[in-house]
Amino acid sequence: MRRYLILICMGDGSMGRLRGEFASDWEAIDTVLGSFGDAVSVVARREGAA
């Protein structure tokens, strides 16, 4: 598991951040898109050493 900072842009122009641990970049993105149906852009950034 890796630690991620997820940057989220919503359809109404608002933005948010979420931190969590995920197995991969795609798991982080899919989890956020599944949780926030109005998200139009999601960027997963790894934190710490690989």
LOBA-432472 format. One record per atom (N, C-alpha, C): x, y, z; atom name; residue in one letter. Coordinates in steps of 0.05 Angstrom, whole numbers, plus 5000, padded with zeros to 4 digits. Atoms other than C-alpha are relative to their C-alpha. Layout:
// residues N
margu east:X	north:Y	up:Z	a:CA	r:A
...
***
This chain:
// residues 50
margu east:5017	north:4976	up:5000	a:N	r:M
margu east:5000	north:5000	up:5000	a:CA	r:M
margu east:5018	north:5025	up:5000	a:C	r:M
margu east:4985	north:4974	up:5001	a:N	r:R
margu east:5024	north:5070	up:4984	a:CA	r:R
margu east:4982	north:5022	up:5009	a:C	r:R
margu east:5015	north:4977	up:4991	a:N	r:R
margu east:5003	north:5136	up:5012	a:CA	r:R
margu east:4997	north:5020	up:4977	a:C	r:R
margu east:5006	north:4981	up:5022	a:N	r:Y
margu east:4969	north:5185	up:4964	a:CA	r:Y
margu east:4987	north:5025	up:5011	a:C	r:Y
margu east:5016	north:4976	up:4997	a:N	r:L
margu east:4945	north:5256	up:4963	a:CA	r:L
margu east:4984	north:5002	up:4974	a:C	r:L
margu east:5018	north:4999	up:5023	a:N	r:I
margu east:4884	north:5259	up:4917	a:CA	r:I
margu east:4990	north:5028	up:4997	a:C	r:I
margu east:5011	north:4973	up:5006	a:N	r:L
margu east:4867	north:5325	up:4884	a:CA	r:L
margu east:4975	north:4996	up:4983	a:C	r:L
margu east:5026	north:5004	up:5012	a:N	r:I
margu east:4794	north:5330	up:4863	a:CA	r:I
margu east:4988	north:5026	up:4990	a:C	r:I
margu east:5014	north:4977	up:5011	a:N	r:C
margu east:4758	north:5380	up:4818	a:CA	r:C
margu east:4972	north:4991	up:4994	a:C	r:C
margu east:5028	north:5007	up:5003	a:N	r:M
margu east:4683	north:5378	up:4820	a:CA	r:M
margu east:4987	north:5016	up:4977	a:C	r:M
margu east:5014	north:4988	up:5022	a:N	r:G
margu east:4633	north:5396	up:4765	a:CA	r:G
margu east:4992	north:5029	up:5004	a:C	r:G
margu east:5008	north:4973	up:4994	a:N	r:D
margu east:4613	north:5460	up:4800	a:CA	r:D
margu east:5023	north:5019	up:5004	a:C	r:D
margu east:4976	north:4983	up:4998	a:N	r:G
margu east:4685	north:5486	up:4801	a:CA	r:G
margu east:5014	north:4998	up:5027	a:C	r:G
margu east:4987	north:5002	up:4974	a:N	r:S
margu east:4699	north:5470	up:4874	a:CA	r:S
margu east:5022	north:4979	up:4999	a:C	r:S
margu east:4978	north:5018	up:5000	a:N	r:M
margu east:4762	north:5432	up:4892	a:CA	r:M
margu east:5003	north:4988	up:5028	a:C	r:M
margu east:4996	north:5013	up:4974	a:N	r:G
margu east:4782	north:5384	up:4947	a:CA	r:G
margu east:5025	north:4983	up:5000	a:C	r:G
margu east:4977	north:5018	up:4997	a:N	r:R
margu east:4838	north:5341	up:4974	a:CA	r:R
margu east:4992	north:4978	up:5018	a:C	r:R
margu east:5005	north:5024	up:4984	a:N	r:L
margu east:4838	north:5272	up:5004	a:CA	r:L
margu east:5026	north:4985	up:5003	a:C	r:L
margu east:4976	north:5017	up:4996	a:N	r:R
margu east:4894	north:5231	up:5035	a:CA	r:R
margu east:4991	north:4972	up:5007	a:C	r:R
margu east:5007	north:5027	up:4994	a:N	r:G
margu east:4893	north:5156	up:5038	a:CA	r:G
margu east:5022	north:4981	up:4990	a:C	r:G
margu east:4981	north:5020	up:5009	a:N	r:E
margu east:4930	north:5091	up:5026	a:CA	r:E
margu east:4985	north:4981	up:4980	a:C	r:E
margu east:5011	north:5016	up:5022	a:N	r:F
margu east:4917	north:5052	up:4962	a:CA	r:F
margu east:5022	north:4982	up:4988	a:C	r:F
margu east:4981	north:5019	up:5012	a:N	r:A
margu east:4950	north:4994	up:4925	a:CA	r:A
margu east:5012	north:5011	up:4975	a:C	r:A
margu east:4990	north:4989	up:5025	a:N	r:S
margu east:4958	north:5033	up:4860	a:CA	r:S
margu east:4987	north:5027	up:4994	a:C	r:S
margu east:5011	north:4974	up:5009	a:N	r:D
margu east:4946	north:5099	up:4825	a:CA	r:D
margu east:4971	north:4997	up:4991	a:C	r:D
margu east:5027	north:5004	up:5011	a:N	r:W
margu east:4885	north:5070	up:4790	a:CA	r:W
margu east:4979	north:4994	up:5022	a:C	r:W
margu east:5018	north:5005	up:4978	a:N	r:E
margu east:4854	north:5044	up:4854	a:CA	r:E
margu east:4992	north:5026	up:5014	a:C	r:E
margu east:5006	north:4974	up:4987	a:N	r:A
margu east:4860	north:5114	up:4885	a:CA	r:A
margu east:4980	north:5016	up:4983	a:C	r:A
margu east:5018	north:4985	up:5018	a:N	r:I
margu east:4827	north:5146	up:4824	a:CA	r:I
margu east:4973	north:4988	up:4999	a:C	r:I
margu east:5026	north:5014	up:5001	a:N	r:D
margu east:4772	north:5094	up:4818	a:CA	r:D
margu east:4984	north:5003	up:5025	a:C	r:D
margu east:5014	north:4997	up:4974	a:N	r:T
margu east:4755	north:5099	up:4892	a:CA	r:T
margu east:4988	north:5028	up:5003	a:C	r:T
margu east:5010	north:4972	up:4998	a:N	r:V
margu east:4748	north:5175	up:4889	a:CA	r:V
margu east:4977	north:5004	up:4980	a:C	r:V
margu east:5021	north:4996	up:5020	a:N	r:L
margu east:4707	north:5174	up:4825	a:CA	r:L
margu east:4975	north:4985	up:5008	a:C	r:L
margu east:5023	north:5014	up:4991	a:N	r:G
margu east:4661	north:5122	up:4855	a:CA	r:G
margu east:4986	north:5013	up:5024	a:C	r:G
margu east:5011	north:4987	up:4976	a:N	r:S
margu east:4652	north:5163	up:4919	a:CA	r:S
margu east:4988	north:5027	up:4994	a:C	r:S
margu east:5009	north:4973	up:5007	a:N	r:F
margu east:4643	north:5231	up:4887	a:CA	r:F
margu east:4991	north:5000	up:4971	a:C	r:F
margu east:5011	north:5002	up:5027	a:N	r:G
margu east:4597	north:5224	up:4827	a:CA	r:G
margu east:5002	north:5025	up:4983	a:C	r:G
margu east:4999	north:4974	up:5014	a:N	r:D
margu east:4604	north:5298	up:4808	a:CA	r:D
margu east:5029	north:5007	up:4993	a:C	r:D
margu east:4972	north:4994	up:5005	a:N	r:A
margu east:4681	north:5294	up:4803	a:CA	r:A
margu east:5005	north:4999	up:4970	a:C	r:A
margu east:4993	north:4999	up:5029	a:N	r:V
margu east:4706	north:5315	up:4734	a:CA	r:V
margu east:5030	north:4995	up:4996	a:C	r:V
margu east:4971	north:5004	up:5002	a:N	r:S
margu east:4781	north:5310	up:4748	a:CA	r:S
margu east:5011	north:4990	up:5026	a:C	r:S
margu east:4988	north:5012	up:4976	a:N	r:V
margu east:4820	north:5267	up:4797	a:CA	r:V
margu east:5030	north:4995	up:4994	a:C	r:V
margu east:4972	north:5004	up:5004	a:N	r:V
margu east:4896	north:5268	up:4804	a:CA	r:V
margu east:5011	north:4987	up:5026	a:C	r:V
margu east:4989	north:5015	up:4977	a:N	r:A
margu east:4931	north:5217	up:4849	a:CA	r:A
margu east:5030	north:5005	up:5001	a:C	r:A
margu east:4972	north:4995	up:4997	a:N	r:R
margu east:4999	north:5239	up:4875	a:CA	r:R
margu east:5012	north:4983	up:5023	a:C	r:R
margu east:4987	north:5017	up:4979	a:N	r:R
margu east:5044	north:5190	up:4913	a:CA	r:R
margu east:5015	north:5018	up:5019	a:C	r:R
margu east:4985	north:4985	up:4979	a:N	r:E
margu east:5073	north:5215	up:4978	a:CA	r:E
margu east:5021	north:4982	up:5011	a:C	r:E
margu east:4978	north:5015	up:4987	a:N	r:G
margu east:5138	north:5193	up:5010	a:CA	r:G
margu east:5016	north:4983	up:4981	a:C	r:G
margu east:4982	north:5017	up:5016	a:N	r:A
margu east:5189	north:5142	up:4986	a:CA	r:A
margu east:4984	north:4977	up:4987	a:C	r:A
margu east:5014	north:5022	up:5015	a:N	r:A
margu east:5168	north:5090	up:4934	a:CA	r:A
margu east:5007	north:4973	up:5011	a:C	r:A
***
